[in-house]
Amino acid sequence: MITMSRIKEEMLGYEYTQNDWIEPQAHVMVDELVEYQVYCMTLSELTQRVTKQMRDEYYSNPYDEMTKQYREVFQDE
């Protein structure tokens, strides 16, 4: 018998059925591909990607959280 919480779990995706694409070896392959790609990038490319990612993370945080982080870094200002 399926209970209401079991139905909610399935709707929320807790009942994960393994995708054909995601196999145990896939995680190793992804790690190796990322490592190779990073190795082949110039310092300028790495800096640009990291800067974009950090900027996106700051913009995704609530304003209060960003203000708190800013004050922790720039205490004298």
C-alpha positions as CSV (number, residue, x, y, z in Angstrom):
1,M,0.0,0.0,0.0
2,I,1.3,3.4,-0.9
3,T,0.9,6.1,1.7
4,M,0.5,9.8,1.1
5,S,4.2,10.4,2.2
6,R,5.3,7.7,-0.2
7,I,3.5,9.5,-3.1
8,K,5.0,12.8,-2.1
9,E,8.5,11.2,-2.0
10,E,8.0,9.9,-5.6
11,M,6.7,13.4,-6.7
12,L,9.7,15.1,-5.2
13,G,12.1,12.6,-6.7
14,Y,13.3,10.7,-3.7
15,E,12.5,7.5,-5.5
16,Y,15.5,7.7,-7.8
17,T,15.6,5.3,-10.7
18,Q,19.1,5.1,-12.1
19,N,19.5,6.8,-15.5
20,D,21.1,4.8,-18.3
21,W,23.6,7.6,-18.8
22,I,24.7,7.7,-15.2
23,E,26.8,4.7,-14.5
24,P,29.4,4.2,-11.8
25,Q,32.2,4.7,-14.3
26,A,30.6,8.0,-15.5
27,H,31.7,9.8,-12.4
28,V,35.3,8.8,-12.9
29,M,35.1,9.8,-16.6
30,V,33.6,13.2,-15.7
31,D,36.4,13.9,-13.1
32,E,39.1,13.0,-15.6
33,L,37.5,15.1,-18.4
34,V,37.2,18.1,-16.1
35,E,40.8,17.7,-14.9
36,Y,42.0,17.5,-18.5
37,Q,40.0,20.6,-19.5
38,V,41.3,22.6,-16.6
39,Y,44.8,21.5,-17.4
40,C,44.4,22.8,-21.0
41,M,43.0,26.2,-20.0
42,T,45.0,29.3,-19.8
43,L,45.2,31.2,-16.5
44,S,43.1,33.9,-18.1
45,E,40.3,31.4,-19.0
46,L,40.4,29.9,-15.5
47,T,40.2,33.3,-13.9
48,Q,37.3,34.3,-16.1
49,R,35.3,31.2,-15.3
50,V,36.0,31.3,-11.5
51,T,35.1,35.0,-11.4
52,K,31.8,34.4,-13.2
53,Q,30.9,31.5,-11.0
54,M,31.7,33.5,-7.8
55,R,29.7,36.4,-9.1
56,D,26.7,34.2,-9.9
57,E,26.9,32.7,-6.4
58,Y,26.9,36.1,-4.7
59,Y,23.9,37.2,-6.8
60,S,22.0,34.1,-5.9
61,N,22.3,34.7,-2.2
62,P,19.9,36.9,-0.3
63,Y,21.0,40.6,0.1
64,D,21.4,40.1,3.9
65,E,23.7,37.2,3.4
66,M,25.9,39.1,0.9
67,T,26.0,42.1,3.3
68,K,27.1,39.9,6.2
69,Q,29.9,38.4,4.0
70,Y,31.0,41.8,2.9
71,R,31.2,43.1,6.5
72,E,33.3,40.1,7.5
73,V,35.8,40.8,4.7
74,F,35.8,44.6,4.8
75,Q,35.5,45.3,8.6
76,D,37.3,48.6,8.5
77,E,35.1,50.3,5.9
